[in-house]
Amino acid sequence: MEAIVLAAGEGRRMRPLTERWPKAVLPVDGRAVLATLLVELQGGGIGPITVVTGHLGDQVDCLIEGFDVRVARQPEPRGTADAVSCALRAGASPPAVVSACDTVFSPGDIGSFAERFAASGASGAIAFRNVPPRRAQGIQIEAGRVALVPADGPDSVWAAPLWAMTAGLVPYLEGLPGPPFELADAFQRAIDAGATITPLEVGPTRDLTSPLDLVRENFPYLAGL
């Protein structure tokens, strides 16, 4: 199974940090979040890996030197669905795991997610977590399938920025409302058309969504030096 890593965004919620550095190179426990993600993907036997870059992409290029990855460019920040389309045009192909670059997952969770998706026979998958993050979209699950994304009702669960898709979902990336063109809208269109999107639980995550998160996630590491 291939992997597509979304590392092209401007990181507006992380400003002013991301005016100088892309989120992908910001550290958690002394290592850039993208580097940690690539190690997890490779350790889980997932590949080839395509990294989609855009904002301050030259810094991301420097970071991934030495990793066996393909680079795709997203010239403008046109959303997550557009970023996946850029990866596909650069040579990526489903089935694929799609991950944001600003989250550190529990060890082994990405590999497990990919294995469970492959065994599910579903057209796609969305990860969720029962430990509430500080900021995230929700999804609604009905009869063991994702019914609504995004969702914010009382029965929704916290989505993680980790998806999976087969070739059957590729057509739903086109003709979306926007910009921005988002994966949530593409997956909802597929659900409305009868596709099965399976929810797969992952463990706690460490997310960089605001400048304060950089302090929270690195303070224990720095205090131990």
N, C-alpha and C positions, 0 to 999 in steps of 0.2 A: 504494500500500500504506500502511495506517495504522500508527501506532506507539502502544504502551502503555508508559509509563515507571512503574516501581514505586518510589515515593518515600514510602511510608507506614510503613515498618518502624521499630522502636524503636532499631535499631543497638546491640543489647546488647553485642556484642563490642567496640564502640568506646567504651563507657563508661569514664570519666565524661564524656567530651566530649559524647556524645549525650544527656546529661541536660539540657544547655542548648541544643544545636544539633542539628538533624536532619542525618543524613549528607549529604543532598542539597546542603546549603549549605557543607559543608566544602571547602576549596580544594585544588586541585592546580595548581601553577604560577601562583598568584595568581588563579585563577578557580574559582568553585564547580563541583563536578563535574557537577551537573545542568545548569548553563549550557553547559558544554562539550558535554555529550551532546545538548542541544537544538540547538545549532549544527550538530553533525554530522548529526543526523537531517534537519534542514531542508536542509543542504547536499547530502545524498544524495537529495533529492526525495521524502522519506518524510513522509506526513501524510494526514489530520489527526493531530495528536498529542494523546493523553490522558495527563495526569499524575495518578497516583493518590497522594493525600496522606492523612496520618493524624497520626502523632506530630509535634507541634510544627508542624502544617500551616500556621499563620499565617506562619511564616518562609519556607516554601516558596512560599506565595502572593505574598509580597513579592518573592522572587527572580524569579518567572516573569512579573511584570508587564512588558509590552512584548513578550513572546513570544506568538505566535498558537497557543495551546494550550487544550484543554478540561481542566477539573479534575473529577476524581471523588474522592469521599471513601470511605475505608475506616474506619468508626468504631472498629473494634477490630483489633488486629494478628492476623489470622486466617490468615496465610500468603499465598504468592504466587498460588496458584490463586484464592483468594478475592479478591485484589486485582484480578486480571484480570476476574473476574466483576463486580466493582464498576465497572470501566471499561466493560464491555459494557452494563451497565444504564444507564450515564450517556450512552450513545450511540455508543461505539466499535464498530467492526464489522470482522470478518476479511475478507480476509487482513490480518494484522498482525504486525509485529515487536514483541517484548516484551523490554524491557531493564531491568536493575537500574539504579539511579541512582548507584551508588558506584564505578563503573568508568570509566576513561578508555581508550577504544579507540584503536588506531592510526588515523591520519587516513585516511578513505576506506573503512575496513573495514565500517562499518555499512551504507553504501550498497551496497557489493559483496555483502555478506551478503544483503541484501534482493533484489538482482537475481538472484543465483544461486538463491535459494529460489524466486522467481517462475518461473524457467526450469526448475526441477527437476520440477514436477508432483507433488511430495510433499505429504502432508497437514500436515507440520510439519518444523521444522528445529531443530537445536541446534548452537550454535557450539562449537568446541574450539580449543585452542592447543597447540602443541608445546613452547613455552617454559613450564616449570612455574611457576605462580604460588605465592605463599606459602601460600595456603589456597584450596582449591576442591574441588568434587565431580568425580568422574570419570564417563565414559560408556564403554560397551563398544560397539565397532563390528564388525559381521559382514556380509560381502558388500556393503559400501558402505552399510549402513543401521545406524542406532542400534538395538542389541539390548537394552541394559540401561542404565537410568538411575535412581538413581545407581549407580556401579560403582566398586570399589576393587581389582580384580584386577590381575595383572601386565600384562594386555593392554589395560587401560583407558587412555584419554587424558583430558587435563585439560579439563573443560567450562568455557566462559565464560558469564557471566550474560546470555546473549543467545539468545532463542528466536524462532521464527516459527510461526504457526499459521493454518490455514484454518478455515472455518466447520465443517468436519467434525470438528474436535477440541473444539468447544464442549461437546457433551454429556458429555465425559469430565471436565469441571471439576466436575461435580455428583456427590454421593455418595461423596466421597473420605474416607479415614480421617483423623481429626483432631478438633479443631483441634490444630496448624495444618494447613491444607489447601494442599498444595504442588504446583507445576507438575510437578515430577519424577514424582510419583505419577500425575498426569493423563496425562502423556506415556507412562508405562509402561503404563497401562491401554489407551491407544490402540495401542501396539505389540503388546500381548498380543492385541488384537482384530484385528490384521492391518494396521493403518495403517502407512504408510511414513513414517518420520522420518529425514530425511537429515542427516548430519553435515557441517558446513561449517567449514573451517579459517579462523581469523582470526589476525592477528599478535599480538605481545606486548601485554599490557594492563597498566594501572596501577590497582591495586585498593586501596581503603580498607577493610580488614577489622579492623584493630587500631589503637590510638592511635599506636603506633610507625610505622605506615605513613604517617601524616600527616607525620611528621618526615622519613622516608626520601624520600617523593615530593616534598617541598617544599624540602629542603635545597639541592639544586643551584640551584634558582631563586633562593632567598634569598641564597645565596653569591654569585650574579652581580649582585646589586643594588648 
